[in-house]
Amino acid sequence: MTEIAARVISAFRTYFGGAPSAVAQAPGRVNLIGEHTDYNEGFVFPAAIDRWAVLAVRPRTDSQAVVFSLYHDDEAFFATDARLEKTKTWTDYVKGVVDEFQKLRLRVGGFDAVLGGDVPIGAGLSSSAAVEMAVGKALMALNGHAMSGPELALLGQRAENRFVGVNCGIMDQFVSANARAGHALFLDCRDLSYDLVPLAGDEARIVICNSGVSRGLADSAYNNRRLACEEGAARLARAAGREIRALRDVTPDDLETHRGALSDEIYRRCRHVVTENDRTRRAVACLRSGEIETFGGLMNASHASLRDDYEVSGPELDLLVEIAQGAPGVLGARMTGAGFGGCTVNLVKADAVGDLVKAVEDRYSAETDYKAEVYVCSAVNGVERVV
């Protein structure tokens, strides 16, 4: 059992005066490459990391849900058999999952719960998806329901899209539900086929640098980027005279041939997605064949595209990438997540992790108003019931 799960169980005993009946933990994730491609039906390559959201639950005899969040030091009450209303607070992620169970006509009885975790909020490491998967797994256990990992992931995505109001793709929930320790997950976001690809073992480590700049995904330019991609796909389809369901269907040659059908801004948004899909497929092939230095170079190219074409980076993220790319033993560095703050992900030779940490400590705080947190991560299993 993880330390954070033990803390949540202890808090449950204190708060509710007894032991929970079920406890589920779900990991956050870092995306190694393949950014803003998931909602374009493209390819992503994330890994689940050893930071978790945990939900401890116990059934009640009524239909009331009482949820205390250690994350927020706050309590929520709602009826599980009534129409749920969103409040634009942390409770919407819990309510959204219950709402999806309702839509599937899967009964959810009343419950007491404590929610906690150590996935940093607002850092681009998918704390929201981890919460959704932990809530879903715990409520399945409590109410005797069963579904596969992909089914649970889709339920969580629907909760975030329809209840929370964030038009996210499937990647975050999918890797939180289906990851395997020691592996990254290569996902085709169109048909949800996936491969679990062994990571570089002892040769390299995944190091995440948290910029300290928080971003609110629902309120950011994320949805605007998604709309630009949809408009670009529609315009390219008309120009090409064929069906283009999503930018996944566009090749680099297609994009250049019909560039005149797009505004400059939409062209650049599309160019990022089209080239990022290509980079992701090549990066996975490199990892399979042990070419980790080439993999790192593709990470660097991904960041440049996110910065220049998709314009979702920022000065702090760019500085962290610059510091990393100049540090010895760093194979690749890029922003990860939706952008506008959050984290960078770095592939670092195992014996050079300390050099990167020192380089970040020496420069980042001196050149910004923030202090970076550095997480050296392991790839872990997806959502699990631990009690």
PLY file of the C-alpha trace (Angstrom):
ply
format ascii 1.0
element vertex 387
property float x
property float y
property float z
element edge 386
property int vertex1
property int vertex2
end_header
0.00 0.00 0.00
1.28 3.49 -0.82
1.97 6.05 1.86
-0.75 8.35 0.56
-3.33 5.54 0.65
-2.42 4.86 4.27
-2.87 8.55 5.08
-6.30 8.65 3.45
-7.38 5.54 5.38
-6.19 7.14 8.61
-8.10 10.32 7.80
-11.22 8.26 7.06
-11.02 6.61 10.48
-10.63 9.99 12.15
-13.38 11.70 10.17
-16.00 8.94 10.08
-15.07 6.87 13.12
-14.41 3.53 11.47
-12.67 1.73 8.65
-13.51 2.19 4.96
-15.05 -0.71 3.03
-13.06 -0.06 -0.13
-10.06 2.04 -1.11
-8.94 2.73 -4.67
-5.83 4.55 -5.88
-5.29 5.90 -9.39
-2.05 7.40 -10.72
-1.38 10.68 -12.38
0.44 10.61 -15.66
3.12 12.29 -17.66
2.97 12.32 -21.43
6.38 11.56 -22.91
5.36 12.74 -26.38
2.15 13.25 -28.35
0.64 16.49 -27.05
-2.74 17.86 -28.13
-3.12 14.90 -30.47
-5.61 12.86 -28.45
-8.68 14.94 -29.26
-7.58 14.87 -32.90
-7.88 11.05 -32.90
-4.11 10.74 -33.07
-1.35 9.03 -31.08
-0.07 9.60 -27.56
2.63 8.01 -25.43
2.08 8.60 -21.71
3.23 6.75 -18.60
1.47 6.54 -15.25
3.64 7.98 -12.47
4.01 7.23 -8.78
1.74 10.04 -7.61
-1.84 9.04 -6.80
-5.37 10.13 -6.09
-7.02 7.94 -3.44
-10.66 7.49 -2.45
-11.67 5.62 0.69
-15.40 4.80 0.90
-17.99 3.12 3.08
-21.69 2.60 2.30
-24.47 4.47 4.06
-28.02 3.32 4.67
-29.46 6.38 2.90
-28.79 7.96 -0.51
-26.59 10.75 0.82
-22.96 11.15 -0.22
-20.65 12.81 2.28
-17.20 13.46 0.83
-14.31 15.11 2.61
-11.36 16.25 0.48
-7.92 16.33 2.06
-6.77 18.12 -1.08
-9.06 21.07 -0.33
-9.86 20.72 3.40
-13.49 20.88 2.37
-16.64 18.79 2.66
-19.42 18.13 0.14
-22.91 16.65 0.46
-25.18 15.45 -2.34
-27.83 12.80 -3.02
-26.72 9.93 -5.24
-30.28 9.24 -6.48
-31.11 12.81 -7.51
-30.23 15.06 -10.42
-26.77 16.46 -9.75
-25.84 20.10 -10.26
-22.31 21.27 -10.90
-20.75 23.91 -8.67
-17.50 24.58 -10.55
-15.53 23.24 -7.59
-13.59 20.05 -6.86
-16.87 18.27 -6.11
-17.79 18.26 -9.82
-15.18 15.56 -10.52
-16.84 13.27 -7.98
-20.38 14.18 -8.96
-19.55 13.78 -12.66
-18.57 10.15 -12.15
-21.75 9.46 -10.13
-23.75 11.18 -12.87
-22.28 8.82 -15.47
-23.20 5.80 -13.35
-26.74 7.19 -13.23
-26.81 7.58 -17.01
-25.80 3.92 -17.35
-28.59 2.97 -14.91
-26.01 1.58 -12.52
-27.21 2.24 -9.00
-24.93 4.14 -6.64
-26.03 4.08 -3.02
-25.12 6.67 -0.42
-21.56 6.66 0.84
-19.08 8.32 3.14
-15.73 9.08 1.53
-12.38 10.72 2.03
-10.50 11.91 -1.05
-6.80 12.63 -0.97
-3.68 12.31 -3.04
-0.25 13.56 -3.95
-0.70 14.33 -7.65
-0.01 18.09 -7.78
-3.15 20.01 -8.75
-2.91 22.30 -11.77
0.50 20.96 -12.78
-0.54 19.14 -15.96
-0.09 15.69 -14.41
-3.79 14.79 -14.65
-4.92 15.04 -11.06
-8.50 15.30 -12.35
-8.33 12.05 -14.33
-6.73 10.30 -11.36
-9.60 11.45 -9.15
-12.17 10.26 -11.69
-10.56 6.83 -11.95
-10.21 6.43 -8.18
-13.84 7.45 -7.65
-15.03 5.12 -10.40
-13.05 2.13 -9.12
-14.12 2.65 -5.51
-17.80 3.08 -6.38
-17.70 -0.01 -8.60
-16.39 -1.99 -5.63
-18.93 -0.50 -3.24
-21.93 -1.13 -5.48
-20.96 -4.44 -7.10
-20.47 -3.10 -10.62
-17.80 -4.25 -13.07
-16.30 -2.71 -16.17
-13.04 -2.97 -18.08
-10.22 -0.46 -17.85
-11.09 1.09 -21.23
-14.76 1.33 -20.23
-13.88 3.06 -16.97
-11.61 5.47 -18.85
-14.41 6.40 -21.23
-16.79 6.93 -18.31
-14.29 9.32 -16.72
-13.80 11.21 -19.97
-17.56 11.62 -20.34
-17.77 12.92 -16.78
-15.16 15.56 -17.53
-16.64 16.50 -20.90
-20.32 16.54 -19.97
-20.40 17.43 -16.28
-17.19 19.30 -15.48
-17.23 21.02 -18.87
-13.66 20.40 -20.03
-13.52 19.11 -23.58
-10.58 16.77 -22.88
-9.48 13.82 -24.97
-9.20 10.23 -23.74
-5.48 10.03 -22.94
-5.42 11.01 -19.26
-8.17 8.68 -18.09
-6.99 5.86 -20.33
-3.45 5.66 -19.01
-4.62 6.13 -15.41
-6.90 3.13 -15.88
-4.73 0.83 -18.02
-1.04 1.48 -17.33
1.51 -1.16 -16.35
4.53 -0.69 -14.11
7.79 -0.19 -16.02
6.00 0.65 -19.26
4.66 3.59 -21.23
1.37 3.23 -23.09
1.21 3.85 -26.84
-2.43 4.69 -27.52
-4.30 5.12 -30.79
-6.97 7.61 -29.71
-9.23 6.71 -32.62
-9.91 3.05 -31.88
-8.36 2.87 -28.37
-6.00 0.08 -29.37
-2.85 0.27 -27.30
0.54 -1.29 -26.67
2.50 -1.30 -23.44
6.11 -0.49 -24.32
8.95 -1.18 -21.84
10.82 1.95 -20.79
14.58 2.32 -20.89
15.10 0.46 -17.62
18.11 1.56 -15.63
19.63 3.50 -18.51
17.42 6.61 -18.25
14.97 8.18 -15.83
11.83 10.26 -16.24
12.25 13.56 -14.41
9.40 16.05 -14.13
9.96 19.72 -13.36
6.93 21.58 -12.00
7.14 25.24 -13.01
4.89 26.32 -10.14
2.69 28.14 -12.65
-0.84 26.81 -12.20
-3.29 26.77 -15.04
-7.05 26.26 -15.00
-7.74 23.93 -17.91
-11.47 24.71 -18.22
-10.75 28.45 -18.33
-7.67 28.34 -20.55
-7.26 28.54 -24.31
-7.45 24.73 -24.46
-10.97 24.68 -25.89
-10.00 27.34 -28.44
-7.15 25.15 -29.68
-9.52 22.25 -30.06
-11.98 24.35 -32.06
-9.15 25.51 -34.34
-8.24 21.89 -35.06
-11.84 20.98 -35.86
-12.18 23.97 -38.18
-8.88 23.13 -39.85
-9.96 19.54 -40.49
-13.27 20.73 -41.97
-11.58 23.25 -44.28
-8.99 20.72 -45.42
-11.75 18.21 -46.18
-13.54 20.73 -48.39
-10.31 21.71 -50.14
-9.28 18.09 -50.72
-12.75 16.92 -51.71
-12.64 13.91 -49.39
-13.64 12.93 -45.90
-11.28 14.08 -43.18
-12.77 13.12 -39.86
-9.96 14.60 -37.80
-6.41 15.86 -38.23
-5.31 12.26 -37.73
-6.32 11.78 -41.38
-4.07 14.59 -42.68
-0.54 13.94 -43.91
2.19 16.61 -44.02
1.83 16.65 -47.82
-1.95 17.17 -47.54
-1.39 20.10 -45.22
1.09 21.82 -47.53
-0.98 21.16 -50.66
-4.07 22.81 -49.19
-2.40 25.41 -46.99
-4.24 28.16 -48.84
-7.55 26.95 -47.39
-6.37 27.86 -43.88
-5.62 31.07 -42.06
-2.05 31.34 -40.85
-3.07 30.64 -37.26
-5.13 27.57 -38.09
-2.38 26.32 -40.40
0.14 26.48 -37.55
-2.24 24.74 -35.15
-2.78 21.97 -37.70
0.93 21.72 -38.48
1.69 21.01 -34.84
-0.84 18.18 -34.64
0.14 16.59 -37.97
3.87 16.66 -37.21
3.35 15.60 -33.59
1.53 12.46 -34.68
4.50 11.62 -36.90
6.98 12.36 -34.10
5.08 10.15 -31.67
5.08 7.12 -33.95
8.78 7.56 -34.65
9.57 8.03 -30.96
7.86 4.76 -30.01
9.81 2.94 -32.71
13.03 4.46 -31.34
12.28 3.30 -27.81
11.52 -0.22 -29.00
14.88 -0.36 -30.76
16.85 1.22 -27.93
17.57 4.50 -29.73
16.91 6.67 -26.69
19.02 9.60 -27.89
16.89 9.88 -31.03
13.80 9.61 -28.82
15.12 12.56 -26.81
15.67 14.62 -29.96
12.03 14.08 -30.92
11.00 15.34 -27.46
12.99 18.53 -28.11
11.30 18.98 -31.49
7.91 18.46 -29.86
8.53 21.33 -27.46
9.53 23.68 -30.25
6.32 22.86 -32.10
4.18 23.37 -28.98
5.92 26.68 -28.33
5.89 28.10 -31.84
2.98 26.51 -33.72
0.49 25.60 -31.00
1.51 28.45 -28.69
0.67 26.68 -25.45
4.00 27.05 -23.68
5.09 30.03 -21.61
8.27 31.74 -20.43
8.67 29.57 -17.35
8.20 26.30 -19.25
10.55 27.51 -21.98
13.18 28.37 -19.37
12.93 24.94 -17.74
13.36 23.30 -21.15
16.31 25.55 -21.96
17.98 24.69 -18.64
17.42 20.97 -19.17
18.60 20.94 -22.75
21.83 22.59 -21.62
22.44 20.17 -18.76
24.76 17.18 -19.24
23.05 13.84 -19.64
19.62 15.21 -20.55
18.46 13.36 -23.67
15.26 15.34 -24.26
13.03 17.94 -22.64
9.59 19.32 -23.42
6.54 20.83 -21.82
3.87 18.27 -21.04
0.13 18.53 -20.51
-2.22 21.15 -21.84
0.27 23.95 -21.34
-0.04 27.54 -20.07
1.88 26.42 -16.99
2.38 23.09 -15.31
5.35 20.84 -15.95
8.13 19.79 -18.25
9.14 16.18 -18.76
12.75 15.21 -19.22
14.44 11.98 -20.28
17.70 11.91 -18.36
20.60 9.48 -18.17
20.38 7.79 -14.81
23.74 9.08 -13.61
22.91 12.68 -14.59
19.70 13.28 -12.61
21.57 15.16 -9.89
23.14 17.49 -12.46
19.72 18.41 -13.82
18.31 19.05 -10.34
21.25 21.33 -9.55
20.93 23.21 -12.85
17.25 23.88 -12.17
17.96 24.97 -8.59
20.75 27.30 -9.71
18.85 29.14 -12.44
15.07 28.81 -12.26
14.30 30.71 -9.06
16.90 33.34 -9.90
15.27 34.09 -13.26
11.55 33.75 -12.38
9.18 34.47 -9.52
8.66 30.74 -8.94
10.40 27.80 -7.32
10.42 24.60 -9.35
9.67 21.22 -7.80
11.50 18.24 -9.33
10.01 14.74 -9.28
12.07 11.72 -10.25
9.36 9.27 -11.30
8.75 5.59 -11.76
6.17 4.18 -14.17
3.45 2.38 -12.18
0.27 0.36 -12.62
-3.05 1.93 -13.44
-6.00 2.25 -11.05
-6.17 -0.45 -8.38
-8.32 -1.37 -5.44
-5.97 -1.55 -2.45
-8.57 -2.41 0.24
0 1
1 2
2 3
3 4
4 5
5 6
6 7
7 8
8 9
9 10
10 11
11 12
12 13
13 14
14 15
15 16
16 17
17 18
18 19
19 20
20 21
21 22
22 23
23 24
24 25
25 26
26 27
27 28
28 29
29 30
30 31
31 32
32 33
33 34
34 35
35 36
36 37
37 38
38 39
39 40
40 41
41 42
42 43
43 44
44 45
45 46
46 47
47 48
48 49
49 50
50 51
51 52
52 53
53 54
54 55
55 56
56 57
57 58
58 59
59 60
60 61
61 62
62 63
63 64
64 65
65 66
66 67
67 68
68 69
69 70
70 71
71 72
72 73
73 74
74 75
75 76
76 77
77 78
78 79
79 80
80 81
81 82
82 83
83 84
84 85
85 86
86 87
87 88
88 89
89 90
90 91
91 92
92 93
93 94
94 95
95 96
96 97
97 98
98 99
99 100
100 101
101 102
102 103
103 104
104 105
105 106
106 107
107 108
108 109
109 110
110 111
111 112
112 113
113 114
114 115
115 116
116 117
117 118
118 119
119 120
120 121
121 122
122 123
123 124
124 125
125 126
126 127
127 128
128 129
129 130
130 131
131 132
132 133
133 134
134 135
135 136
136 137
137 138
138 139
139 140
140 141
141 142
142 143
143 144
144 145
145 146
146 147
147 148
148 149
149 150
150 151
151 152
152 153
153 154
154 155
155 156
156 157
157 158
158 159
159 160
160 161
161 162
162 163
163 164
164 165
165 166
166 167
167 168
168 169
169 170
170 171
171 172
172 173
173 174
174 175
175 176
176 177
177 178
178 179
179 180
180 181
181 182
182 183
183 184
184 185
185 186
186 187
187 188
188 189
189 190
190 191
191 192
192 193
193 194
194 195
195 196
196 197
197 198
198 199
199 200
200 201
201 202
202 203
203 204
204 205
205 206
206 207
207 208
208 209
209 210
210 211
211 212
212 213
213 214
214 215
215 216
216 217
217 218
218 219
219 220
220 221
221 222
222 223
223 224
224 225
225 226
226 227
227 228
228 229
229 230
230 231
231 232
232 233
233 234
234 235
235 236
236 237
237 238
238 239
239 240
240 241
241 242
242 243
243 244
244 245
245 246
246 247
247 248
248 249
249 250
250 251
251 252
252 253
253 254
254 255
255 256
256 257
257 258
258 259
259 260
260 261
261 262
262 263
263 264
264 265
265 266
266 267
267 268
268 269
269 270
270 271
271 272
272 273
273 274
274 275
275 276
276 277
277 278
278 279
279 280
280 281
281 282
282 283
283 284
284 285
285 286
286 287
287 288
288 289
289 290
290 291
291 292
292 293
293 294
294 295
295 296
296 297
297 298
298 299
299 300
300 301
301 302
302 303
303 304
304 305
305 306
306 307
307 308
308 309
309 310
310 311
311 312
312 313
313 314
314 315
315 316
316 317
317 318
318 319
319 320
320 321
321 322
322 323
323 324
324 325
325 326
326 327
327 328
328 329
329 330
330 331
331 332
332 333
333 334
334 335
335 336
336 337
337 338
338 339
339 340
340 341
341 342
342 343
343 344
344 345
345 346
346 347
347 348
348 349
349 350
350 351
351 352
352 353
353 354
354 355
355 356
356 357
357 358
358 359
359 360
360 361
361 362
362 363
363 364
364 365
365 366
366 367
367 368
368 369
369 370
370 371
371 372
372 373
373 374
374 375
375 376
376 377
377 378
378 379
379 380
380 381
381 382
382 383
383 384
384 385
385 386
